[in-house]
């Protein structure tokens, strides 16, 4: 990107007479950006019913508006330079000023104070305590911990947060399931495999279910969920997967392998049933039971389930979406085509002889 910017700057600042292609590019880009702004602000009027969608659309519209201002400013400066109305020095200063304004607008919410930006990630005592538990579990930090705990702190520490990472794009099924749990006192909440809840010092939690096990440390207390469900467990074969409510006691499955794209479970059950996994259903995952391919069903519209027979079973899940295969094929075809063009367009050597 830096090299491209340098070449473009050289074209418009030093060799302005040869910058017609740059002008054409700026005209086309300005038209597309202006169209994007119109569409974005039009969509705002039809998205006001959904606060989350409205917020994302408004941020996108604001970003496009800033881009249009920067684009038109650059176009004006380049046009003035091409018509010799600006000296090289004036053009350079104004272009740098425009770049500064654009970057300042994009980083308007960046904290440039003397506050340590890593303070929200430094929780050695809490993290050490959580890492001391050998179970596979999630933590819950969706408890108004702003200013004390950063949303990505768990991921950096190798822990699994029920809220995932700080990402404005979330699965609709997860958001719907979270809202449908009815709060931390319910068994639906326990299906998320939340073993520990982190709260501000003194914050209340449902009594009788959560017990403080650590803290306070840096203003944070850790509570254990005494009714949390394991990452995988077996439900009866006649269970209603659309409205599954776990019983008080479940038969846990053993997690033998766990990775972002592959996980494996073993279980032994006297009767056929469903292996319920506290993992969110998503296209691209495939499953085998004792080496035989099987379907992955949805549980409560969000989680995963696989039918298992009576006796011992090994369930393996693998993530390999078809789009990834097509992507590799397209990349290979592109490489072959590029190699063909390189050989085809290579200048042919000519030999001359002396008479």
C-alpha positions in Angstrom: 0.0 0.0 0.0 2.9 2.4 0.8 4.5 1.7 -2.6 1.2 2.2 -4.4 0.7 5.5 -2.6 4.2 6.7 -3.4 3.8 5.9 -7.1 0.4 7.7 -7.2 1.9 10.7 -5.4 4.7 10.8 -7.9 2.3 10.6 -10.8 0.2 13.6 -9.7 2.8 15.7 -8.0 5.8 15.4 -10.3 4.5 14.2 -13.6 1.0 15.8 -13.5 0.6 15.8 -17.2 0.6 12.0 -17.3 -2.0 11.6 -14.5 -5.1 11.3 -16.6 -5.7 7.7 -15.4 -5.5 9.0 -11.8 -8.2 11.5 -12.6 -10.4 8.9 -14.2 -9.9 6.7 -11.1 -10.9 9.5 -8.8 -14.0 10.3 -10.7 -15.2 6.7 -10.7 -14.4 6.2 -7.1 -16.2 9.4 -6.0 -19.3 8.3 -7.9 -19.3 4.9 -6.2 -18.7 6.4 -2.7 -21.4 9.0 -3.2 -23.8 6.2 -4.2 -22.8 4.2 -1.2 -23.5 7.1 1.2 -26.9 7.6 -0.4 -27.8 3.9 0.0 -26.4 3.8 3.6 -28.4 6.7 4.8 -31.5 5.5 3.0 -31.2 2.2 4.8 -31.0 4.0 8.2 -34.7 4.9 7.8 -35.8 1.3 7.4 -33.6 -0.2 10.1 -34.7 1.9 13.1 -36.7 -1.0 14.6 -33.5 -3.0 15.2 -31.2 -1.0 17.5 -28.2 -3.3 16.8 -28.6 -3.2 13.0 -29.3 0.6 13.1 -26.0 1.2 15.1 -23.9 -0.8 12.6 -25.5 0.9 9.6 -25.0 4.3 11.1 -21.3 3.6 11.7 -20.9 2.3 8.2 -22.7 5.4 6.8 -20.4 7.7 8.9 -17.3 5.9 7.6 -18.5 6.3 4.0 -19.2 10.0 4.6 -15.7 10.5 5.9 -14.3 8.6 2.9 -16.2 10.8 0.5 -14.9 14.0 2.1 -11.3 12.7 2.0 -11.8 11.5 -1.6 -13.2 14.8 -2.9 -10.5 16.7 -1.1 -7.8 14.6 -2.7 -9.5 15.0 -6.1 -9.6 18.8 -5.7 -5.9 19.0 -4.7 -4.8 16.7 -7.6 -6.9 18.8 -10.1 -5.3 22.0 -8.8 -1.9 20.5 -9.1 -2.6 19.2 -12.6 -3.6 22.7 -13.7 -0.5 24.2 -12.1 -2.5 26.2 -9.6 -0.6 24.7 -6.7 3.2 24.5 -6.3 4.7 21.2 -5.4 5.4 22.4 -1.9 1.8 23.7 -1.3 0.3 20.5 -2.8 2.4 18.3 -0.5 1.5 20.3 2.6 -2.2 20.3 1.8 -2.2 16.6 0.9 -0.5 15.7 4.2 -3.0 17.9 6.1 -5.9 16.1 4.4 -4.4 12.8 5.3 -4.0 13.9 8.9 -7.6 15.0 9.1 -8.9 11.7 7.6 -6.8 9.7 10.1 -7.8 11.9 13.0 -11.5 11.4 12.1 -11.1 7.7 11.9 -9.3 7.6 15.2 -11.5 10.1 17.0 -12.4 7.5 19.7 -8.8 6.4 20.3 -7.6 7.0 23.8 -4.4 9.1 23.7 -4.3 9.8 27.4 -1.6 8.7 29.8 -3.8 5.8 30.9 -2.1 2.5 30.4 -4.0 0.9 27.5 -3.1 -2.6 28.6 -4.5 -2.2 32.1 -7.7 -4.0 31.2 -5.7 -7.0 30.1 -3.5 -7.3 33.2 -5.3 -9.7 35.6 -2.6 -12.2 36.5 -4.3 -13.4 39.7 -7.7 -14.0 38.2 -6.2 -15.7 35.1 -3.9 -17.9 37.1 -6.9 -19.0 39.2 -9.0 -19.8 36.1 -6.2 -21.6 34.4 -5.8 -23.8 37.5 -9.1 -25.6 36.6 -8.4 -28.5 34.3 -12.0 -28.7 33.1 -13.1 -27.5 29.6 -15.4 -24.6 30.5 -16.4 -21.0 29.6 -16.4 -17.9 31.6 -19.0 -15.1 31.6 -17.8 -11.5 31.6 -20.9 -10.0 30.1 -21.5 -8.4 33.5 -20.8 -4.7 33.0 -17.0 -5.0 33.5 -16.2 -2.1 31.3 -13.0 -0.4 32.5 -11.9 -3.4 34.4 -11.8 -6.3 31.9 -11.3 -6.0 28.2 -13.5 -8.1 26.0 -10.6 -9.9 24.4 -8.7 -10.5 27.6 -10.0 -14.1 27.9 -8.9 -15.0 24.3 -5.4 -13.6 24.9 -5.1 -15.7 28.1 -6.2 -18.8 26.3 -9.6 -18.9 28.0 -13.0 -19.2 26.4 -15.5 -16.4 27.1 -19.2 -17.0 26.5 -19.3 -13.7 24.7 -16.5 -14.7 22.3 -14.2 -11.9 21.2 -15.0 -8.2 20.7 -16.6 -8.5 17.3 -19.5 -6.4 15.9 -20.6 -9.3 13.8 -22.3 -11.9 15.9 -24.4 -15.0 14.9 -28.1 -14.2 15.0 -28.8 -17.7 16.4 -26.4 -17.0 19.3 -28.0 -13.6 20.1 -31.4 -15.2 20.0 -30.4 -18.1 22.3 -28.7 -15.7 24.8 -31.9 -13.6 25.0 -34.0 -16.7 25.4 -32.1 -18.1 28.3 -34.0 -15.9 30.7 -31.0 -15.0 32.8 -28.3 -16.7 34.7 -30.7 -18.5 37.1 -32.0 -20.8 34.4 -30.9 -24.2 33.1 -30.8 -22.8 29.5 -28.0 -20.6 30.7 -26.2 -23.6 32.1 -26.2 -25.2 28.6 -23.6 -22.6 27.6 -21.0 -24.4 29.7 -20.4 -21.3 31.9 -18.5 -22.5 35.0 -17.3 -19.1 36.3 -18.8 -15.6 36.2 -16.7 -12.5 36.6 -18.3 -9.5 38.2 -17.4 -6.2 39.7 -16.8 -6.3 43.4 -20.1 -6.4 45.3 -22.3 -7.1 42.2 -25.2 -9.4 42.9 -25.8 -12.8 41.3 -28.7 -15.3 41.8 -28.4 -16.7 45.3 -28.0 -20.4 45.9 -26.5 -21.1 42.4 -23.3 -19.0 42.4 -20.6 -19.1 45.0 -17.7 -16.7 45.3 -14.5 -18.6 44.9 -11.9 -15.9 44.2 -11.3 -12.2 44.8 -11.7 -9.4 44.9 -8.6 -8.8 42.7 -8.3 -5.4 41.0 -12.0 -4.9 41.6 -13.1 -8.2 40.1 -14.7 -11.2 41.9 -15.0 -14.7 40.5 -18.2 -16.8 41.2 -18.6 -20.5 40.4 -21.7 -21.8 38.8 -22.6 -24.9 40.8 -25.1 -26.1 38.2 -23.0 -25.6 35.0 -23.3 -28.3 32.4 -20.3 -30.0 30.8 -19.2 -29.2 27.2 -21.0 -32.4 26.0 -23.6 -34.7 27.6 -26.1 -37.3 26.5 -29.9 -36.6 26.3 -32.6 -39.3 25.8 -33.5 -40.3 22.2 -37.0 -38.9 22.6 -35.8 -35.5 23.7 -37.3 -32.5 21.9 -34.3 -30.8 20.3 -36.3 -27.7 19.5 -37.2 -27.1 23.1 -34.6 -29.0 25.1 -34.5 -28.3 28.8 -31.7 -30.3 30.5 -32.5 -32.3 33.6 -30.9 -31.7 37.0 -28.3 -34.5 36.4 -26.8 -35.4 33.0 -24.4 -38.0 31.7 -21.3 -36.2 30.6 -19.2 -37.1 27.6 -15.4 -37.1 27.6 -13.7 -34.6 25.4 -10.7 -36.3 23.8 -9.8 -33.7 21.2 -10.6 -30.0 21.0 -9.4 -27.5 18.4 -11.0 -24.7 16.3 -11.6 -27.0 13.3 -11.8 -30.4 14.9 -13.2 -31.9 18.1 -13.8 -35.4 19.4 -16.0 -36.9 22.1 -16.4 -40.3 23.6 -19.4 -41.5 25.5 -21.0 -44.7 26.8 -24.8 -45.0 27.2 -27.1 -48.0 27.8 -29.7 -46.6 25.4 -29.6 -44.7 22.1 -29.6 -40.9 22.6 -28.4 -37.5 21.5 -24.9 -36.2 22.2 -25.7 -32.5 23.1 -22.7 -30.2 22.6 -22.3 -26.7 23.9 -21.0 -25.6 20.5 -23.0 -23.4 18.2 -24.4 -24.9 15.0 -22.8 -23.4 11.8 -22.7 -24.6 8.2 -19.5 -26.4 7.2 -19.2 -28.8 10.2 -19.5 -32.5 9.5 -19.7 -35.3 12.0 -19.0 -39.0 12.2 -20.1 -41.5 14.8 -17.7 -44.5 15.1 -16.4 -43.6 11.7 -19.9 -43.4 10.0 -21.0 -40.0 8.7 -24.1 -38.6 10.4 -26.1 -35.4 10.4 -25.6 -32.6 12.9 -28.9 -31.4 14.3 -29.7 -28.0 15.9 -30.6 -27.8 19.5 -32.9 -24.9 20.6 -32.1 -23.3 17.3 -28.4 -22.7 18.2 -26.4 -25.7 19.6 -25.4 -29.0 18.1 -26.6 -32.5 18.6 -25.6 -35.9 17.1 -27.5 -39.1 17.4 -25.5 -41.9 19.2 -26.3 -45.6 19.5 -26.3 -47.6 22.7 -22.9 -48.6 24.0 -19.6 -46.8 23.5 -19.4 -44.2 20.8 -16.7 -41.9 19.4 -18.1 -38.7 17.8 -15.7 -36.6 15.7 -16.6 -33.2 14.3 -14.6 -31.5 11.5 -14.9 -28.0 10.0 -14.3 -27.9 6.3 -16.9 -25.8 4.4 -17.4 -26.4 0.7 -16.5 -22.7 0.1 -13.0 -23.5 1.3 -12.6 -26.2 -1.3 -13.9 -24.0 -4.1 -11.5 -21.3 -2.8 -8.5 -23.6 -3.1 -9.6 -24.7 -6.6 -10.0 -21.0 -7.7 -6.6 -20.1 -6.3 -5.0 -23.1 -8.1 -6.7 -22.1 -11.3 -5.5 -18.5 -10.9 -1.9 -19.6 -10.4 -2.0 -21.9 -13.5 -3.5 -19.0 -15.5 -0.9 -16.5 -14.3 1.9 -19.0 -15.2 0.4 -19.4 -18.6 0.2 -15.7 -19.2 3.8 -15.2 -18.0 5.0 -17.8 -20.5 2.8 -16.6 -23.3 3.7 -12.9 -22.9 7.4 -13.4 -22.4 9.3 -11.6 -25.1 10.6 -14.1 -27.7 14.4 -14.0 -28.1 15.7 -13.2 -31.6 19.0 -14.2 -33.0 20.9 -12.3 -35.6 23.6 -13.6 -37.8 26.4 -11.9 -39.6 26.7 -12.3 -43.4 
